């Protein structure tokens, strides 16, 4: 057991220290996670830097409102299993969020020490807690949970679906999770590259969830292998966590040329190659020796940048229509991409993809930021006479995703907004309840593409909402 002496000025004596990171020449040659982990002394030492400020901004900035100062204190005191229990009171996937959340924009960005002293390494400690607790034998304790006899079907084994199943199991409600892919995780498994999230981490979470009594029906596509109405008829309620898979159409002339790739199929095809488990409909696209241009500035664009580097691309250029300060992705991921050799061109808006039979380049125009749009973000405005051509053998479009609700939802009386997002909590319905009273939904297909941790929160809240109705 590792404990750190109680010293209220520890944050002055000890600087912020992140876990070791693989050097660039090593990490770009493989697919392993680039960040190491704390040992118990390092986790305790860094946790002790928390000053327990009266108003925990880190906790409020966290979408699931983790009890961050409390589990940091438990780690400092060497009470690892208690820290693991506390983590799981608010977050169903802490070891995953600790790896892929943009902490610089969330908890660590809000840390009181972030103003010059170095934020507490919250994400790395969060990762350590579950990784090490499970290694030492910790498992979720459901020994006092009483079965209710209620059953819920969950469609989609992504973050929202897994979080929903976790909360239901803790309330004595049986959860059957259906997913068309052969592994759980959704885009956690197939969309996020292994250098950010190794897939053994998700398989470990699967074993934990199965140990809680959750049943997974994988390789089963609703609407093809089983009818949605059958799930409704055979369960007390259904939760939908289907995510967002329809790419935003930038309507760029030339986007249909051979050599122009959409980000998600490209990433899924690559993960299938790394796992040696190719998925039908997602061909592996090898970009070795190619000049690659990635269009977009979010985390998916960064994933494409860094994947192309590892595939041996001759060059990778990322063009984004706003400046670096306005990029929606994690600053840490931008830093990693830049270190690995990605060239960034900010304030560049694509105008046309060029090529004669195959992509040869991208015509872009420089921009400046004008007046704010309806979301408060300043609009990029083209600068006349500033066009240039970026040579390219491959172009990856990463403009984001929209919901694509299947036809069987409409037949079941589940209504959507014009953009495909599911309508919930309308006309007297409960939180996360759709226009079909037996069907609930959460995550990206309700709010639009967002963070993994936000989907976790919605899955958990939807479980609470539907269980309150089932048990009333």
N, C-alpha and C positions, 0 to 999 in steps of 0.2 A: 504494500500500500504506500503510495507516494503522497505526502502532504507538504504544503508550503507554509512556513511560519506566517502568522497573521501580521502583515505590515501594511498599514493604510497608504504608504508611499511607495509600494512595490512598483507601481507604474513608472516611477522616476528612476528607480534602481535598475529596472529591467526593461529593455527596449522591446518593441514588437518584433517577434521573430516568426516568420512563416516556416512551415516544413520545407525540407530540401526539395528542390526541383531538378529534374533531369536537365543536363546541359543540352543546348540546342543541337549539336552534332549527333548526339545519341537519340534524342527524342524524335527527331524528324525521320529517323530510319525505322521506326516501329510504331506500334499502335497502343502501347501501354499508357496508363495514366501518367501524366508528367509530374504530378505532385506526390510526394511521399506523405507519410503520416507522422503525427507526434508519438513518442513513447509516453509512458505515464508521467514521467518527470517533466517533460516538455509541455504536456497538456496542462499539468497542474501549475507550472511556472507561468505560462501565458494566461491561464484563467485567473490567476491571482492579480493580474494587472487591472481587472475590472474594479472600478471605484465605487460600485453600487450607488450610483447617483440617484437622487430622490425620485426623479422622473425618468424611467428607463426608456429613452428614445429608441434604443435598439429594438425593444419589445414592441413598441407601437409601430415602427416602420416595417416590422416583419408581417407579411400577409396572414400568417397563421397565429401571430402573437405568441411566439414561443416565450417561455419563462426563462429568458436568457441569463439574467444575473443569478437566478437561483441555481440553474444547473452548472454555471461556471463555478459557483461557490462549492457545490457538491464535488466537482472534479478537483478543485483545489484541496478539499478535505479528504480526497481519496475514496469517496463514496460513489463508486462508478455505477453500480447497479441501480442505486437510487436516482442517479442522473439519467440513466437510460429510461427508467420508468417515467420520470418527469418529462423528458423529451417527447415520449409517445403520448402524453396527455394532450398535446396540441398538434403533433405532426406525425403522420403515418409513415413517412419516408425520410426520416432525419438524415440517414447516412447518404441519401441521394441528394437532398437539398444542400447538405454541407459541401457537396462536390460541385454542383452545377448552378446553384443560385448566384445571381449577381450581387454578392454581399457588398461590393463597393457602392451599389445604388440603394441597398436596403439596410440591413442591421449595422454593418460596419461603417457604412456611410453616415449613419446617424449616431454612431458612438461618440460620447462626450470627448473621448481622448483623440478623436480624429482631427482635432484642430491643432496639429503640430506635434503631438506626442505619439501618434500611431495608434490606430484603432485596435481594440482587442481582436485577436484572431478567432472570431466567433465561428466562422464556417469550418475551419480546420478542427476546432475543438468539437463541434457538433458531429463531424465525420468520425472523429476518434471515439466518441462516446459509444455509438452503436457498434462500430467495427470491433472495438476492443471488448465491449460487454458481451457480444455474441461469441467472440473467440473464447472468452472465459466461461461461457455456459449460460449466460442470461437468455431467457426466453419470455415472451409475454405471458403474464399470469392471469388466466381466466378461470382459476379454480373456484371462485365465488360467483361466477356468472350463472344465472338460472336460465335454462332454455325457455323460450316463449312459445315455441311451436309455430312461429311466423317464418315465412320464407320470402326472400327477395332475389330476383334475377337482376344481374348487372351486365349490361352490354358494353364491352370495352374494358380491357385490362390495362389501361393507361393510368396516369396519376390520379385522376378523379375517381375512376372505378375502383382502384386499389384502396384509396382512402375511404371511400364509401363502405367497402367490404370490411375494412378494419374496424370502423366504428360500429357497424351492425353486429359483428361478431362479439364485440365487447358488451353489447346490450342483449345478447342471447338470441339474436335473429340470424337464421341460417342465410348464407350468401352463396349463390351460384354465379360465377363469373364466366361470361362467354366472350371469346375473342377469336377472330379469324386467323390470327398469326399463331405460329407454333410455340412462341414464348410469351410470357407476360411482359408488360412494360409499355406496349405501344411504341411511341416515338422515343421513350427512354431507352429501349432496346435497339430499335431499328433506325431512328433518326439522329440520335446523338452519338458522335464518334467515340470509339473506345478510349481514345486518349483523354477524354473528359470524364467518361463513365464506363469503367470496365464491366462487362456483362455478368461476371461472376457476382458482382454486388447485387444485381437484380435477382439472380438465381437464389442467392442467400435470402433475400426478402421473400421470395416465393415460398421457400421452405418455412420461414417464420409464419407466413399467412396460412399455409396449409396446416401447420401445427395448431393454429387457432380454430381449425375446422372449416376454413373457407375452401370451397371446391372450385377448381378451374376446369373449364371445358374449352380446350384450345384447339385451333384448327377448325373451329365451328363458326360458320358465317350465318348470321341471322338473315333471313330472307332467302337463303339458298339451302342450308342444311337443316334449319329449324325455322318455323314461322314465328314472327313476332307475336302474333295473336296467341300462339301456344304458350309463350312465356307469360303473357298477361293472364291467361286462363289458369295456369298451373302455379302461379305465385301470388302472394298477397300484394306485391308491388313490384315495379320494375324501375331501375335507375339506368339512365343513358349517359355514358361518358365516351362518346365517339370521337371527340377531338375535331381538329380542322385539317383537312388534307387537300383542299382545292386551292391551287396556287393563284395568287393575285395576278390578273392579266394586265401587264404594263402596256399592251397594245403597241409594241415597238415594231416598226416595219422591219422585216427580216427575221423576226423571232422564230419563224418556223424553218429556218435553214438547218441543214444537217450540221451538227457540231454545237448547236445551241441546246443547253440542258436546263431542265428545271431542278431546283436545289434538292427537293425532297426525294424524288426518284434517284437522283445521283447519290445522295447520302445513303439511302436504303440499299441500293445496289452495292455500295462499297462495304457496308456492314455485313451484308450477306456473304461477300467475298472473304472478309476477314474471319467470319465465323465458320466459313466453309459450309454455309447453309443458304444457298441462293434462293430468293423468293420469286415466284412466278410473277411476271409483269414488271420486274425491276432489274433490268440488265446492268451488269457491271460495266462502268465506263472508266477505262484506264487512260489517264492523262499524261503518262510519262513522255517527256520531251516536248510537250506542247506549251504554247504561250496561252495562258489562261487569264481571262478577264471575268471577275465576279462582280455582279451588279447588285448592290444592296448594302445596308449598314447595320443589320441586326445580328443576333447571335447565330442564326442559321447561315448568314453570309460568312461569318468568321469560321464556322464549322467547315464550310466549303473551301474557304481559303486554305485552311490548315490540312484538310484532307488532300487537296491537290498537291500541296508541298510534299506530303508523305508519299504520294504516288509518283513523285519524281518529275513534276512539271518543270519545264525549262524556266518559266517565270510565272508569277501570280500577281495580278494587279487587281485591286479592289477599288471600284469607283462608286462614290456615294454623293448624292445630290446636295447634301447639307455639309456643314463643317464638322470637325471631329467632336466638338462639344455637344453637338446635337444628335450624335449617333445613338440609336436606341439600344445597342448592345452593351455588354459588359466591358468596362475599360480594361479589365484584366485580360479578356479575350483579344481585344485589339492589341494590347501590349504583347501577348504571346504570339499573335500572328505576325506582328512587325519583327519580333526577334527571330522568327523562323524564316524570314525572307520575303514576306508579302509587302508589296509596294502599295501605299494608299494614295489615292487621288481624291481629295475632298472637293466639294463644290463642283461636281461634274455630273451632269444629267445626260443619260443616254438619249440619243435622238433617232438612231438607226443602226441596225446590225447589217454589216456589209458582207457581200460574198457572191461569187459566181458558181453556183452549184454546191458550195460549202462555205461556212463562215470564214471570213478573212480579217474582220476587224469590227470595231464599234466606233461609230461617230458620236462624240459627246460634245456638250457645250458647257462652258463655265457658268456658274450661277453665283448670285449674291442673295442673301436672305432679306425678304421683304416683310410685309405685314403678316401678323399671325392669322392662321386659319381658324376654323371652328373649334379645333381642339387646343388652341393656344400656341401652336408651333408656327414659327415664322416660315412663310412659304418661300421656296427657292425660285428665283426669277432668272431667266436666261440673260446672259450678257451678249449683246449683239456683236458679231464678228469674232467670237472666241472659240469657234468650233475646232476640234482636232480629232484625229483618227488614232485609236489605240489598236495596234496589230493584235490579232488573236487567232489561234487555231481552235479554241473552244471558249464558249461563253456560258457562264452559269448564272441564271436569273434567280435572285433570292429577294423577292419583293414582299414576302409574307404569305399568309394563308387565310382562307375563308371556310366557314362550315359548308359541308355538302350533304345535307340530310337525305337519307335514302327514301325511296318512294313509299316503303312500307310504313314510314312514320305518318305520312298524310292519311293513309288508309286507316290508321289507328286513332285518328282524331287528334294528332299532335300538331299544333299550328306553329308556324315560324314567322319571323320578321321577313321583310323583303330581302335582306342580305343573307338569309339562310339560318340565322341564329334562332334557337328554339325560344318560344315565348314561355316564361315561367312566372308564377306568382301574380297572375292577372285575374281580375274580376272575382276577388275573394278566395282564390286558390292560395294554398300554403306556400311558404318559401321553397323554391326549386320544384314546385309541382307544376306540370305542364297542363295544357288544356284537356288532357285525358287524366282524370283524377287518380288513376292507378299508376301513372307514369311520372317519374321525376327525372330531372336532368341537371347536370352541372359541368363546369370546366369550360374548355374553349368553345364547345358547340353552343354554349349559352352566352358567354361574354365576348367571344371572338378570341383570336390567338393571343395568348398571354403566357405568363411564367408557369413553370411546373408547380411552384409552391402555391400559386393562386388556384390552380386546378385542384391541388390537394385540399386546400381550405374549402372550396366549393363542394367537393365530394364528401368531406366530413360534415359540413353543414346540411347538405341534402340528406345524409343519413339520419341526422338528428331530427330533421323535419318530418321525414317519412315515418320514422319509428314512433314519433309522438302521435301521429295519426293512427298507426297500426295498434298502438297500445292504449288508445283512448277508449 
